[in-house]
Amino acid sequence: MAETTAAPIDRILQHIKYLSVDIGPRGSTTEGERKGAEYCQAEMQRAGLAPVTERFRSAKSIFLPHLIGSGLFLAAFILYPTGGRVTAFIAFLVSAISLASELLELGFIDNPFRWIIPKGTSQNVVGIIPAEAEHRQDLVLIGHIDTQRTPLVFSTPRWVEVYKNFTTVAFVLFSLQVVLYLGGWATGWGWIWPVSGVSAAGAALLALLCIQADLTPFTAGANDNASSVGMVLTLAEQLSQHPLKHTRVFSVCTGCEEVQHYGAIDFFKRHRAEMVRPRGLVFELLGCAGPAYLEKEGIIVPFHSDPELVRLVKEAGAQGSAKPPYPVSISGGNSEMADCVRFKVPAISIFGLKPDGEAPYWHQAGDTFDKMNPAVLRDTYQLVWQAIQCLDQEAG
Ligand SMILES: [Zn+2]
């Protein structure tokens, strides 16, 4: 297998280099992201596929909804004491609507924040490789083109930890403010407003973090996530030369993952109905650590990898020259596996976290091409290639 995969590794590195060096930062809905999609379209075409670029509207910032949310909690705090029970009730309503919207936003569900935030145009690139013999199942390969900003809260592993804990605390404080203001409206107790100063302080801090985040530049995104786009494009090229027997493959390079997965959601809305026994293989951060597979992910709401696909990936790692993968999980974020699961597509993420859970160069200015580790990419490619072959054989 070593000889046959030498070329694919070179191809993956070429793709990462073009995306992260020649194009550079690819913020959601920006010109850079559009150029990245054009490149994917051209490369899939060159590989003999007939790719389609599918456009959609998307949010431009992942932080703006939370800035609006924290602003509303602050506004409720200021309003509360100004007019007795009436303003207490309005402050309760504003806080409750804000909390509900925050929860819906974290769950990728439409909400009032999304009705008012500015939107831009983005695109997915989708290439389909038919099965060679009878078509019995589908496989969806997903890697996102866009890159995130470089906020203070992602600058070091310690900051990431602090931020993760702070978001949990903020959520508890906001829930508390809703309960307190409901109680304040019902009872008129005087101690309630000063106590709610704690949640107001939390809201102010969150607002500042969101403003800081939206003022930072976008990363070049070599690891997150040109590495995965390179994987999808290389697999597409190899699979079009060596098609699977019973598995049709959707190669999907998505836009706007970094702003709550507008691209993956658009893809499944368009294509889910035409799929036959689909399975999802989602890629994240493949260039520095791994091979690793995700067991569990999610912010507050957890999503799990499909147990059958976990078995398959483990078996693939025990065969041939593939290196056995290790399991990882994330509690402060989501991959597009969450979209697969929500559209009833059993899925697994191949997610290059370190064994201790650290995400290398995640949303940092240092996420550049020179950090790519060819040995890690080769091991991951071999594992994925082997897993795809096993999946196809099991349908035979
Ligand atoms: Zn990513």
Boltz pocket constraint, residues with backbone or C-beta under 6 A from the ligand:
constraints:
  - pocket:
      binder: B
      contacts: [[A, 144], [A, 146], [A, 224], [A, 225], [A, 257], [A, 284], [A, 285]]
      max_distance: 6.0
